[in-house]
Amino acid sequence: MTFSELKLTRQFLNAIKDAGYTEPSPIQIKAIPPLRSGQDVIGIAQTGTGKTAAFLLPLLQNLKYAQHNDPRALILAPTKELALQIHQEALKFAAYTDLRILALYGGIGPKTQIEKLKTGCDLVICTPGRFIELYSHGHIQTKHIKQLVLDEADRMMDMGFMPQLRQIQEIIPNKRQNMLFSATFPARVERLADEFLLWPTRIEVTPQSTPVETVRQMKLELPNLRTKIAFIEWWITHHLNDKRLLIFTRKKEEAENLARYLQRSFDFEIRTIHSNKGQNSRINAMDDFRSGLVKVLVSTDVASRGIDVPETEMVINASVPRDPHEYVHRIGRTGRAFRDGTALTLNDPAERYALERIETLVGGPLEEITAPESLEEFETPKYERQIQAREIDGELRKRDPNYKGAFHEKKKKGSKGKSSRSKRKPRK
Ligand code: AMP
């Protein structure tokens, strides 16, 4: 199958050629024909499958050329990074057209975006909150919108955007074409699809939540955070070379601490990316990672969404995501664009359970590796031991409601909390 067999016009075939794509990916083969013919489509596909081009190409081809002042197509994305990434792709594919494409997102003042809107646009790519904000101040007219894309719908729901999505649904014309893309398809996304789409064609390129096949997935159990950091130091020293390494943590503080620790050992720059960072610093971090100026980037889950650096060879999970779907997103940052990648998950004893859930989701155990002999193993500090014990207790109690946790047993002996609670008068 070739792109021209998908009945794309010359302008787009030229842009595809410039992008260096030789053949359409499976999601593109399946999604482009129904989208070209105006149908609603649900695409279940992870990042890395080529899903962005799958919806952008027919959408841009439908828009054809610049018309009116107001947008005729709206793409909604959960984060600014993803909005910017879609914007970049859209500009690339629209290079041989006069279409006007804008990215509108929060985190910076709206002034420049309002100025740009005034000059006219055909397609807007927005985060839901900023779209509502601009609409409610009269800066966006919606009456010409005829195409709507909900990208990473599962993520938008996780981030609590449902009220904004409902509001947007009410202010855009009913007669329109809809596309919904999601890496996973849990019941809540299905309900969203029911609300927004009409008789959609459902397309799935990989079984639900199966990580891209090009990623080699490994795991290594280490006793605590300090030892994990020592391992990452060892890995960078022995294996980084010219590679690009993306490290994931669960929280922003963890990302900052980890980067600070690592920075002490290396003379090249280690950058962080998370939701506390300003817009510019996030864009710069990503650009520098893309260009290779920064080879090690530490990111949290929220910031991970828009990272599209096909050269990322290695992902290290410094902590195990508690939601197994998040794991799929994280490792989807490597092995992209049809290249091979490696993902290594470092888990402490308490994270074993979260790792088991991931293994169930991906359909088998991750490949276990052993620590290098030279790796120094650090003592687990008391506070970290307590956190681990509490988490293990929580997990075991979930499995067996009668389980009396070791950690809580101990606490009970000298516990003031318990006795003072029992003294409290019952509420009337
Ligand atoms: P996506 O799944 O849309 O995030 O795309 C992942 C990466 O694959 C991006 O870097 C795209 O530029 C690239 N890509 C998309 N379609 C193709 C294709 N048909 N051939 C080669 N690369 C592609």
Boltz pocket constraint, residues with backbone or C-beta under 6 A from the ligand:
constraints:
  - pocket:
      binder: B
      contacts: [[A, 20], [A, 21], [A, 22], [A, 23], [A, 24], [A, 25], [A, 28], [A, 46], [A, 47], [A, 48], [A, 49], [A, 50], [A, 51], [A, 52], [A, 53], [A, 308], [A, 310], [A, 336], [A, 337], [A, 338]]
      max_distance: 6.0
